[in-house]
Amino acid sequence: MIIFDFDGVLSDSFGILYKINKESADRVGISLSKKEYKSFFKGNIHKTRKILFKGDLEKSRRFSEARENFFSLYYTSENVKLFKFVPYLIKKLNKKTELFIVSSSPKKFVADILEKNKLISYFRGIIGVGVWGKRRIIQNYLGETKSIDCSYFVTDTVGDIKEAKGLGIKIVVVGWGFHSLGALRKFDPDFFVNNYNDLEKILL
């Protein structure tokens, strides 16, 4: 079993996600830098993002409404591109094991991008995670496998490493996503990769 994070791992989507969240923040009169946005992924993005609102529930509500609208407008297959290696890797891995996605982005948008790229059938499960975080979903996925020793979680953020720690799954971090390998190394994942070839060697 291999569980992939989607944004920053399989898709080059940081720019679009930042645009969505920045414009949503602008709507409620809050500034949001790229550095601040990246810092949200040091934990559960849906929880850490709340620091923007400082307890203002009305701003939080308006932000969420704007964000949903901007997702529909911007998070499309025209704007969010898969990394070039992804189709080849996914088709090859699918012959060996079951593939899953757990993402902080809404499932319907992730699924639409995979469908437009003719890859959705290669994944047994796709889940967009809310405030409860990825840990519970990873646990549920692991409950479906007979061999946890051959299970991997591939991600690009500190928050995801924290979510997967202690579950027995091997954590693979990639250096082309939201957080640098330097920042990720501090949280002791099992593998570090900075290019597609090294990722393929670990997973195959």
ChimeraX attribute file (.defattr): number of C-alpha atoms within 10 A of each C-alpha:
attribute: neighborCount
match mode: 1-to-1
recipient: residues
	/A:1	25
	/A:2	21
	/A:3	24
	/A:4	20
	/A:5	24
	/A:6	24
	/A:7	23
	/A:8	20
	/A:9	22
	/A:10	22
	/A:11	19
	/A:12	20
	/A:13	21
	/A:14	17
	/A:15	11
	/A:16	17
	/A:17	20
	/A:18	16
	/A:19	19
	/A:20	21
	/A:21	23
	/A:22	19
	/A:23	19
	/A:24	24
	/A:25	22
	/A:26	13
	/A:27	15
	/A:28	16
	/A:29	11
	/A:30	14
	/A:31	13
	/A:32	17
	/A:33	11
	/A:34	13
	/A:35	8
	/A:36	12
	/A:37	19
	/A:38	15
	/A:39	18
	/A:40	20
	/A:41	21
	/A:42	18
	/A:43	18
	/A:44	22
	/A:45	21
	/A:46	15
	/A:47	14
	/A:48	16
	/A:49	17
	/A:50	14
	/A:51	11
	/A:52	17
	/A:53	16
	/A:54	9
	/A:55	10
	/A:56	11
	/A:57	11
	/A:58	11
	/A:59	18
	/A:60	19
	/A:61	13
	/A:62	14
	/A:63	24
	/A:64	15
	/A:65	12
	/A:66	19
	/A:67	21
	/A:68	14
	/A:69	14
	/A:70	18
	/A:71	19
	/A:72	12
	/A:73	11
	/A:74	15
	/A:75	23
	/A:76	16
	/A:77	16
	/A:78	9
	/A:79	14
	/A:80	20
	/A:81	16
	/A:82	20
	/A:83	15
	/A:84	12
	/A:85	12
	/A:86	15
	/A:87	16
	/A:88	9
	/A:89	16
	/A:90	15
	/A:91	14
	/A:92	14
	/A:93	17
	/A:94	16
	/A:95	11
	/A:96	11
	/A:97	13
	/A:98	16
	/A:99	21
	/A:100	20
	/A:101	24
	/A:102	27
	/A:103	22
	/A:104	20
	/A:105	19
	/A:106	17
	/A:107	15
	/A:108	12
	/A:109	17
	/A:110	25
	/A:111	20
	/A:112	16
	/A:113	21
	/A:114	19
	/A:115	13
	/A:116	12
	/A:117	13
	/A:118	11
	/A:119	16
	/A:120	16
	/A:121	13
	/A:122	18
	/A:123	18
	/A:124	12
	/A:125	15
	/A:126	21
	/A:127	19
	/A:128	20
	/A:129	20
	/A:130	15
	/A:131	11
	/A:132	11
	/A:133	21
	/A:134	23
	/A:135	20
	/A:136	13
	/A:137	18
	/A:138	19
	/A:139	14
	/A:140	11
	/A:141	18
	/A:142	20
	/A:143	11
	/A:144	10
	/A:145	13
	/A:146	10
	/A:147	10
	/A:148	15
	/A:149	11
	/A:150	13
	/A:151	21
	/A:152	22
	/A:153	23
	/A:154	25
	/A:155	30
	/A:156	26
	/A:157	28
	/A:158	26
	/A:159	22
	/A:160	25
	/A:161	24
	/A:162	17
	/A:163	17
	/A:164	21
	/A:165	15
	/A:166	10
	/A:167	13
	/A:168	13
	/A:169	21
	/A:170	20
	/A:171	21
	/A:172	20
	/A:173	29
	/A:174	24
	/A:175	21
	/A:176	18
	/A:177	21
	/A:178	21
	/A:179	21
	/A:180	16
	/A:181	19
	/A:182	10
	/A:183	12
	/A:184	22
	/A:185	14
	/A:186	9
	/A:187	13
	/A:188	14
	/A:189	19
	/A:190	14
	/A:191	16
	/A:192	21
	/A:193	17
	/A:194	14
	/A:195	11
	/A:196	16
	/A:197	11
	/A:198	13
	/A:199	18
	/A:200	14
	/A:201	9
	/A:202	12
	/A:203	17
	/A:204	11
